[in-house]
């Protein structure tokens, strides 16, 4: 009986090591590669969760000089009685220096506009939504989020791993290790930098979602394959080169 217990314990220890050692190695690598961010140029606009709602932010691409553009906290009560303080889709228009975004205004989903430094947005128009299939909402707002494809290459996900296709050749650039679930684990590409040299991607988790690995977002230097942590878990990012 003691021998069986020792074998079971040994197997359990081996399984734990197999699960955790890659995470530890990855964490050390992320910290070592933190200087990747220093080489990034331009400005980024993104949403970040603050007090359980999504607020609109801006910062330099190297994550310096972060500024809150607008938080709709407390203004999201709809005429239906429901409440939603989130900022939805957004778009920055450099030619006029204005940001348009979707949020609840006077009880309705609306398109609002604001310039950096202003505290109160102006009303532009009511959101026009189209229901496709279930509850998917399409609103009238021009967005320019980073994408996973440009004229030279494409980034996509298969079974939790990230792949790059360039000149007709496919290459795995980030291998997922863990129990894969389409909804709860694995890597997901977010988009490429304007120059195509960097990839922003997210990690949903490595084992049963976030049980042993919280959701994180990273940026990878596609030339070296090295990554480091980037902005909070935001899938909508507009990257503007100055």
N, C-alpha and C positions, 0 to 999 in steps of 0.2 A: 504493500500500500504506500509506504514512504517513497519507494522508487517511482511509483506512478505519479505521486504528488510532485516530486522533484522534476519529472519530465514535463508535467503540465506547466509548472512554474517556469521552467526553462523556455518552453515554447511561447508562453505569454510574454516573457522578457524579450525574446527575439522579435516577436510581432511589434511590441512597443518600440523597440529600437528601429525597426524597419520603417515605422510610421513617423517617428520623431526626428531621427538623425537627418533626413533630407531637409526638414523644416529648419533645423538648427543651422545646417550648412548654408541654406538659402538666406537665412536672416543675417549671418555673418557677411555673406557676399553683398547683400543689399547695403549694409552699413559701410563696407569698404568702398563701394561704388558711388557713394553719395555725391562725389564731386561732378558727376555727370550733369547735374542740374546747373552747375555754374556756367556751362558753355551754352545754355539755351538763351535765345534772343527773342524779342518781341513781347507782346502782352497777351494774356489769356483772360477770357470771361467765362464764368462757370457758376453753377449753383452748388451750394453747400448747406447741409442740414444744420439748423440752429434752433434749439428749443422745439424740436420735433417738426419744424417746417423748413422748406427749401428757400434760402435767401440768395440773392444775386451778388456775386463778388467779381472783383478784378484784381489782377496782380501781374507783376512781371513774369515772364515765362520761367524764370529761375526761382520763382516762389518768393521773391522779395517784394516789399511794398504792397502787401495785400490790403485792399480797401473794400469795405461794404458799399455796394451800389444802392441796394434797396432791400428791405425786409418788410413783407406785407403782414407781419404778425398782428393779429387782432382785427384785421380788416377783411377776413375771408368768409364772413357769414353770407350764405346764399339766401335768396328769397324762399327757397324750398325748406329752409330751416337747418340745412346741413352747413358745415363749416369747412373751409379749405384755405389755409393761409399760404400754400405753396406758390412759388413762382414757377410758371410752366415754361413754354418755349420762349426763347429770347433771341435777339439779334442786335449786334452793334454795327452802326453805319458810320465808318470813319469820315466820310465826306461831309457829314453834318455834325459829327461828334455826339450823336444821340443813340440811346439804347431803347429798343422797343421790346416789350415783354408781355406775357399773358399772366393775368392775375384777377382775382375777384375784386370788383369795384362797384360799389352801390348795389350789392346783391346779385351781380351778374358777372360771368366770365367776360373779361374785356381785354383789349389791347391798350397798354399804357406806354407812355414815353417819358424818359428822364435823361438828363445830362449829368456827367460826373460832377459832384459837388452839390447838386440839388438834393433836397430832402423830400419834396412832394412831386409825384409824377403827374403828368397831364393825361387826360382821357383822349384817346384817339378814335376808337370805335369798339363796337361790341364784337366779341368773338363769334365767328360763324363756324359751327361744327357740323361735321358729317359723320354719321355712325356707320362704320364698316364692320361687318360681322357682329361682334358683341358690343363692347364699349369703347372701341378705339376712336379717339377724337382727332380730327384733322382741323386745325385752325388756320386762319388767314394771317400768317406772319412769315416773313422771310428769315430763314436761318442759314447760318454758314458754319455749322459744326465741323470739327475735324472728321475726316472719313478714312476708311481703311483701304482705299484704292486711289491711285493717281495714274498718270500716264505711263509710269515706269514699273510699278509693282502693285501687288495686292496682298493684303494680310487677311487670313481667315482662321477659323477654329475647327478642329476635328477631334472629337472625343476628349475635349479638354485641353489639347495641345495647340500651340499657335504655329501656323505655317505661313511662309512667304513664297509667292510665285513671282518670279522675275525672269524675263526673257524665255518664258515657256518652261522654266525649271522650278520644281517645287522643293522647298527646303523647310525642315522643322526648325524653328528658331527658339521654341520654349516648350520643353517636354513636360507634360503633366504626370505627376506620380501620385497615385492615391486611388480612392474609390470614386469613379466617375459617375456623375449624375447630371443630366442635361440642364436641370434647373438649379442645382445646389452646389456643384463643385466644378473645379477646372478654371482655366484661363479664358478670358474673353477679350478680343481686341476692341479698343475704343476708337482710335484714329491715329493718323500720321501727322507729324509736324508739317508745316507748310513747305519746308525744303525736302521732306521725305526722308530725313536722316534719323528720325526718332519715332518710336511707337509708344503710345499710351495704351496700357492694357490693365485689366482688372483680374483679381484672383478671388473667386467666390468661396474658396476653401479647398481643403485637401482630403478631409475625411468626414462624411456625413455633414457637409456644409461647414458651419462655423463652430462645430463642437470643439475642435482643436486648432482651428485657424480662422481668425476673424477676416472679414472682407477687407481687402486692401486694393490700392491702385498704384501702378508703377509706370515708369518710363524707361524704355530700352534704347540704347545706342545700337542701331541696326548694323553698324560696321563692326563693333566688337562683341555684340550679343550681351553686353553687361547691362544690368538693370538696377534701379534704385527706387525708393518710394517717391510717389508724386502726390498730387492734390487728393483731397478726400474723395470718397466714392461718388464721382459724378460722371454720368455717361454723356452729358451735353457740355462740350467745351468749344469755344471759338478762340482760335489762335490768330492773332493779328501781328504781322511783321511791320515794324516801324519804318 
